Amino acid sequence: MKVLVIDDRQENIESAKKTLAGHELTLVSTTQEAFDILFAWGVRGEHDGFDVVLTDINMPLGEFSGYRDGSFVGQSGEKADTEIYWQSKKGQLDLPVGITFALAAASLGALVGICSDRNHHRDWSTALLDLIVFQWQSTRKVATFYTPSPKNWGEALRKLLREGERTDENYCEPLE
């Protein structure tokens, strides 16, 4: 199975390698890398795609500049306007970019698991995600999982693949 894992924390990337061994893995750790892969797949058709996309919800913008080839944003060569975010938190701002990655992947036909180490009862971005996911979960195309770090991607994938079985069980034990 072709699986894309998106997470900015190295311990979670290492966990993906362990818990998803045997699958054809693509691991990305930055917002720009994830954007580039999903853009190449969905817009340009330059990538064969993925069966499953597992993504973190909150990630730093890092050096994200949007489209690198000048198409759409920055057609005149200008960079995407991310400067205001950098000024507000000195480069430490995590944004819920995983929601965009999840919706893009689902629209391209992938099964999607959004794996957060933040509890939706205490984190605003994860709580907002519930508005979208409650609708998608009935289709079993998108599901959310709460998994403390290091994330147990393998358990999230097993739960996501339970075809036809609607489950509200979204807790995954952390990898030991």
N, C-alpha and C positions, 0 to 999 in steps of 0.2 A: 504494500500500500504506500502511495506517495503522500508524505506528511510534511507540511510546513509548520515549524514552530517559531513563534515570535516572542522573545522575552529579552529584556535588557540586563537581567542579572545573570552573571556567569554561573552561579550555583544551579540556576534553573536550566541553563543550557546543558550543563553537565548531567543533570537529572534526566533531561530528554534523551541524551545519548544512551543512558543506562536503561531507562524504562521503555524506550521505543526501539530497542535493538531489534533487528530483523525487518524493519521497515525502511523504505528509501527516504531518508531524512534530508531536509533542507533546514538549516538552523540560522536564524538571523537575530541580531541583538541590537539593531538600531532602527529608529523610525524611518530613516532614509532607505535602508536596505529593504525593509518590508514594503515600503511604498514602491520602490523600483521593481521588485519582483511582481507585486500585484498589478502594477501598471503594465508591465511587459506582458503579463498573462491576459489581463482583461481588456486592455485597450489596443495593444499592438499585436496580440496573438503570437508573440515571440516565445512563449513558454507553453509547455504541454499541460501545465496546471497541476493541481493536487487533488487527491481524494478527500483529504482532511486538512483543515487549518486549525491549529491550536495556538491561541494568542493570549498574551497578557493584556490587561485592559489599560493600565496607566504606564506610560513610558515617557522618558524625557525627549524633548525635541532634538537635542544634540545639535548636529550640524545640518538638520533638515532644511533643504532649500526648495523643495517642491520638484518640479519637472526640470531635469538637468539638460534637456536638449533644446530648450527654448519654446516648446509647444505649450499651448494654453497659458498658464501663469508664466510671465516673463518672456512673452514672445519677442519683446524688444531687447531681450538680453538682461533684463533686471531680475534680481533674486526675489523669491517670495518674501513677503513682509512678516518676518518672525522676530524682528528686532525688539518690538515692544514686549514680547514675552521674556526675552533675555534680560532686559532692563529691570523687569519687575522682580525677578527672583535670582538674578545673577547666575543664570544657566542651570538652575536646579528644578525648574518647573516640570512636573509630570503632568501630562495631559491624557485624557481618555481616548487616545488614538486607536486603541484596540477595537473600539466600537466600529470605527470606519473600516478597519481591516476585516472585521467579522462580517459586516454587511456586504462588502465588496466580494469576499470569498463565497459567501452564501449565494449571492446573485450569479456567481460563475459556476455554481453547481457543487461546491465542496460542502462536506459536513463541517460544522464549525463548533469548536469548544472554546469558550472564553474562560480562562483559568485565572482567577484573581486570588491574591493572598490578603485581600482586604474584605472585611465583612460588610455586606450590603446594609446592615443595620447601623453602621457607623461611618461609611464612606459615601459621599454624595454621588460620585461618578458611577460607582457600582450600583447604587440604588436607582439611578436614572436608567441604567441598562435594563433593569427589570421591566420597564415599560415596553421595551422592544422584544425582549426575549420571551416573555410570557406568551406573546402571540406566535413566535417562531417555534417554541418548544413543542407545541401540539403537532407540528410537522416533523419533529425529530431532526430538523436540519440544523438548528442552532441550539446550544445548551450552555448554561453557565455553571461553573464549578468553583467552589471555594476550597482552596488547597494551600495551607501554610507552606512556606518555603522550607526546604527545597521542594518544589512542586512535583507531584506525582502524575506526570503526563500520561503514563501508561494506564493508570486507573481511570483517568478522565476519558481516554480514548475508548476503553472497554465500556464505560457507561454510555458514551455517545453512540456506540455501535449497536446498542440494544434496539434493534429494528422493531418498530411497531409497539414498543413498550414505553409508554409515557411514564416518566418517573420524576418525582420532585426531590429525589435523593441527589443532592449536588455537592455533598462534602466528600473530599478525597483526602485520605491520610497523607501526611507529608512523607517524602522519601526518607528513609532512615539511613 
